[in-house]
Amino acid sequence: MRESVIYQEILEEGREEGREEGREKGKWEEALAYTMRLLTRRIGTVEPEVEAQIRELTTQELEEFGEALLDFSELAELTAWLQARQESHQDCP
């Protein structure tokens, strides 16, 4: 069975999906690290609870967050942004 063409194709598809997921995770981790450096420089050290909320962001949300943080001058603006994001997710079915 392992020698069959179909088995080999399925196996290769699985490997490719795994590689793609790894690349996406790597991109997300790089974006997170960069965003956290920018955020720390902008408003200082953030509390672990706030960092945990940031770690829950999707890649798209992390990109939006990266742009939004340019407007933050204090922690309250950051927490307001995160709160608005949570509320918008609660409104979605």
DRENKETI-889545 format. One line per field, with one value per residue: x, y, z of N, C-alpha, C in turn; residue in three letters; residue number from 1. Coordinates in steps of 0.02 Angstrom, whole numbers. Example, Ala and Ser with C-alpha at 12.3 -4.5 7.8 and 13.67 -1.06 7.14 Angstrom:
nc1 = 660  642
nc2 = -284  -112
nc3 = 390  354
cac1 = 615  684
cac2 = -225  -53
cac3 = 390  357
cc1 = 660  645
cc2 = -165  2
cc3 = 390  394
res = Ala  Ser
n = 1  2
END
This chain:
nc1 = 41  98  177  93  33  -71  -69  58  36  -62  11  112  34  -9  114  149  46  78  204  163  80  178  258  165  143  270  280  181  235  351  294  224  330  397  295  274  396  390  277  320  421  344  246  300  334  217  83  77  -53  -108  -19  -48  -176  -144  -71  -172  -220  -262  -167  -208  -274  -165  -87  -172  -171  -37  -33  -124  -61  28  -40  -60  -27  -28  -58  -196  -257  -216  -277  -410  -421  -401  -512  -618  -599  -626  -760  -815  -797  -882  -1003  -1013  -1091
nc2 = -59  63  90  128  241  329  330  388  514  567  568  660  774  795  821  940  1024  1028  1091  1215  1261  1273  1375  1481  1491  1528  1653  1721  1717  1793  1916  1943  1955  2067  2165  2169  2220  2349  2398  2396  2489  2599  2618  2563  2428  2295  2222  2048  1993  2074  2052  1919  1930  1992  1892  1808  1857  1844  1822  1921  2011  2044  2116  2225  2274  2310  2423  2504  2526  2628  2741  2738  2809  2783  2656  2640  2665  2555  2449  2485  2465  2326  2285  2330  2246  2121  2138  2152  2024  1953  1994  1931  1791
nc3 = 0  39  -68  -168  -293  -264  -123  -104  -161  -74  44  10  -10  122  183  118  160  296  290  240  344  442  388  391  528  568  506  576  706  688  652  770  864  811  818  956  998  940  1008  1141  1134  1103  1208  1322  1438  1433  1526  1575  1555  1458  1354  1332  1277  1158  1097  1058  942  769  616  525  613  691  601  581  710  721  638  706  828  806  833  968  1126  1255  1379  1402  1278  1205  1277  1257  1119  1111  1186  1106  997  1055  1087  960  912  994  948  828  749
cac1 = 0  141  207  43  36  -120  -42  113  7  -93  66  144  -12  -5  178  146  3  118  254  128  61  239  276  117  156  332  264  143  281  394  252  211  391  409  243  286  452  363  232  361  455  294  214  334  319  146  69  69  -122  -118  20  -86  -230  -112  -52  -232  -238  -246  -118  -241  -283  -99  -69  -213  -145  27  -48  -158  -16  61  -80  -62  22  -31  -85  -269  -276  -204  -329  -472  -419  -412  -581  -660  -590  -663  -832  -835  -799  -941  -1060  -1015  -1124
cac2 = 0  122  102  149  310  368  339  435  580  589  581  722  829  806  853  1008  1061  1038  1142  1279  1281  1293  1440  1529  1500  1566  1723  1749  1727  1851  1976  1955  1980  2135  2207  2177  2267  2416  2417  2411  2553  2653  2633  2531  2358  2280  2170  1982  1982  2110  2016  1858  1949  2006  1827  1776  1888  1809  1858  1981  2056  2067  2168  2284  2298  2343  2490  2543  2545  2690  2795  2732  2846  2758  2589  2643  2660  2485  2408  2502  2431  2255  2277  2338  2184  2068  2152  2138  1951  1929  2011  1885  1728
cac3 = 0  43  -133  -217  -316  -226  -56  -108  -174  -12  90  -11  6  194  197  93  207  356  276  234  412  476  362  416  600  572  488  632  762  671  657  841  896  787  845  1027  1005  926  1061  1200  1122  1100  1272  1377  1451  1443  1575  1544  1534  1395  1304  1317  1231  1093  1069  1032  878  707  576  499  669  712  553  597  774  707  613  758  883  790  862  1040  1164  1323  1387  1397  1208  1187  1307  1223  1054  1124  1209  1047  958  1089  1080  891  905  1029  906  770  767
cc1 = 43  173  157  50  -11  -95  13  88  -25  -40  100  100  -10  60  177  102  40  171  222  107  122  262  230  129  220  321  229  190  328  355  237  272  404  359  254  345  430  320  271  397  406  265  247  312  244  139  60  -2  -136  -80  -17  -144  -202  -94  -112  -252  -220  -193  -147  -250  -217  -74  -108  -189  -80  17  -79  -111  24  25  -83  -9  22  -66  -162  -293  -268  -261  -398  -476  -433  -484  -629  -657  -630  -738  -856  -839  -860  -1004  -1068  -1048  -1076
cc2 = 63  139  128  223  354  381  391  507  609  608  648  782  846  841  926  1051  1076  1092  1211  1305  1305  1362  1494  1543  1541  1639  1757  1764  1786  1916  1993  1984  2053  2184  2220  2224  2339  2441  2436  2477  2611  2670  2600  2458  2348  2223  2103  1968  2015  2074  1951  1873  1962  1940  1789  1803  1843  1849  1923  2033  2085  2122  2232  2316  2337  2414  2533  2566  2608  2750  2793  2775  2824  2690  2588  2636  2588  2442  2423  2467  2357  2241  2282  2275  2128  2077  2137  2063  1922  1942  1964  1820  1669
cc3 = 0  -25  -184  -232  -276  -155  -55  -120  -110  39  73  2  80  213  176  138  272  348  273  303  451  453  389  490  609  556  546  690  750  677  729  875  875  817  919  1039  993  983  1125  1193  1125  1169  1332  1385  1462  1492  1540  1520  1467  1339  1284  1268  1161  1059  1040  963  820  669  550  555  693  665  567  662  764  680  667  813  869  819  938  1073  1237  1324  1380  1325  1183  1214  1275  1155  1062  1146  1150  1004  989  1081  1009  878  940  989  846  791  764
res = Met  Arg  Glu  Ser  Val  Ile  Tyr  Gln  Glu  Ile  Leu  Glu  Glu  Gly  Arg  Glu  Glu  Gly  Arg  Glu  Glu  Gly  Arg  Glu  Lys  Gly  Lys  Trp  Glu  Glu  Ala  Leu  Ala  Tyr  Thr  Met  Arg  Leu  Leu  Thr  Arg  Arg  Ile  Gly  Thr  Val  Glu  Pro  Glu  Val  Glu  Ala  Gln  Ile  Arg  Glu  Leu  Thr  Thr  Gln  Glu  Leu  Glu  Glu  Phe  Gly  Glu  Ala  Leu  Leu  Asp  Phe  Ser  Glu  Leu  Ala  Glu  Leu  Thr  Ala  Trp  Leu  Gln  Ala  Arg  Gln  Glu  Ser  His  Gln  Asp  Cys  Pro
n = 1  2  3  4  5  6  7  8  9  10  11  12  13  14  15  16  17  18  19  20  21  22  23  24  25  26  27  28  29  30  31  32  33  34  35  36  37  38  39  40  41  42  43  44  45  46  47  48  49  50  51  52  53  54  55  56  57  58  59  60  61  62  63  64  65  66  67  68  69  70  71  72  73  74  75  76  77  78  79  80  81  82  83  84  85  86  87  88  89  90  91  92  93
END
